[in-house]
Every structure is written in C-alpha cells, then in structure tokens.
Amino acid sequence: MRVLRVGGVNEPFNLPWLLAFEDNAFAGLGIEVTFSHFAGGTGALVGALEDHTIDLATLLTEGGVTAIGNGSRIQMHSAFVTSPLRWGIHLAAKADQKKVAELKGKKFAISRFGSGSELMAYELASQQGWTLKDKQFVVVGGIDGAVAALPKRKAHIFLWERFVTAPLVKQGVFKRIGEIPTPWPSFYTAARPGLLAQDRELIDRVTSIVLRYAAQLTETPESTIDMIVDRYGMARRDARTWLQDLEWPTTNFIDTDALRLVVDRMAELGRIEAAIPVTDLY
C-alpha cells in the first residue's frame, strides 16, 4: 500500500490530521497516511519536503512563501488555517525588560533560519523601527531549545504561538510582554516538489478528509477543548479562547490576495530578493 508522509508541528492546529490518522480515515483512498511531528518548525518542514523525507506539510504561510521565493521547488496546495497566528513575545521569566521597546539590539532565539520565528522577528523589528543583524539570531531548534537558551542569556527574545507557550508562562519559565499577530492566514498545506503534478486529485481528496475532521472539531467545542487540554497541556480558558479565534477552511482553496500580501511583505522585509508572481507558489 502506498504511504503518504505528512509532517507538522506538535500543536493543536494539526489535531484534524491526527484524528483522521488515528481513525484510519484514508483507507478508502487505498493509501496509508503517516504523521510526524517536527520540533524545528517550518524551516525543518521545508527541508524535509525538499529532500523528499515527507510528502506534505502544514507550514506557516510566510515560511512557505519565503522558501519558494528563495528558489525552493515545494508548492503550496491549499489554505489550512485561515485565521492569523498570534505570536507571543517571550522573555526569560527573570529578564529585566518589561516593554517591547526595551528589546532593541537583543538576540532572538529562532528554531532555524527560514522559520516563522525568524521571519516574524523581522516583522517585529520593522514595526519597532529596528534594523536586525545576523548576530542577533541564535538557532535553538524549537521550544525546548528556547527554554534552555533564554535563562542563560544566550538569547533574549523568543517568538512563538502564544497559546502553545501558555503553560510555560504559567510555570514561570517565560514571561510574555506582548504579541504580534500575522496580517495573513497562518497555515497552508504544502507539497514536496513534483507531487501535485503527479497526484493533485489524490492530495485534494486527502486534505478534504482532514478539513471534515476540522469542521467536526468546531461543531463540538466542549469535547474539542477537552482534547486540547488533555493532549497539549493548555489551560481550559486558553483552549477555549484559542478555539474561538481559530478558523479552518471548509474546502480546499488558494487565497491569492492573501498570498500576494505575504509575497509583498517578505520582499519589503528583504527575506526574498524580489516579489514573485503568486502563481509561482502553487
């Protein structure tokens, strides 16, 4: 039986994938679907798509756009989460700074270069009027790396989804001094090079099944909140707020206006050399 390998971060955005996988919901398509968690975030997922370690991934929209804008042959397939991502601005719990304006010149902990944590550092810097230098980035590999790096002052700032980090804030590992939402849809499903040319219809059917699971989660909010609390250690109040703010699409689609916004913004920030046609993304 053919195996379709899917990757994503270990965060509740990917719960529809996990539930579909656990239900063996793809058996009727004659394929087996596996799902692997990537602690390194979007940068690691792009690399895995490029070297054909996985076939599909749920990527931060800006990460996928930037990768393609810099020559990657991966392809965006369809919108996966259409609501913005709320990035928390985190410091070590005992850090002296209390305001974002006090962070000029400080180092950012990022999962890896090309990741959303790096790209949103540039977005934050742009909003604050800062110019970032390469030496201000410390690659830590993900949340665990940031937990180790920030208290030791190896890095000072960590940008990550605010609800995912909420337990660490509650535990006194981090403190959050602000947040920065993306001005675009947060996640897209992306495919390894060449996959959509060969199997677009199959991928359409796979992602349609996943979106049906997403719809079920929004239709039964209390049981969904129970799952989020149980699986991800999120406080019930945070889980409720997260779910209320979240929007999964109901069908496969490409939002060309939103993608054009991301392309233009990444070009303005210098993360891609020049704006590319949106049609190059998919």
JOCORZI-V864989 format. One record per helix or strand. SS is the DSSP state (H for helix, E for strand). FROM is the first residue (numbers start at 1). TO is the last residue. If there is no record, write none. Layout:
BEGIN
SS_FROM_TO + SS_FROM_TO
END
This chain:
BEGIN
E_2_8 + H_12_22 + H_27_29 + E_31_37 + H_41_50 + E_56_60 + H_61_69 + E_75_81 + E_86_92 + H_100_103 + E_108_110 + H_116_128 + H_134_136 + E_137_139 + H_143_151 + E_157_161 + H_166_170 + E_174_181 + E_187_191 + H_195_219 + H_221_232 + H_236_245 + H_256_268 + H_278_281
END
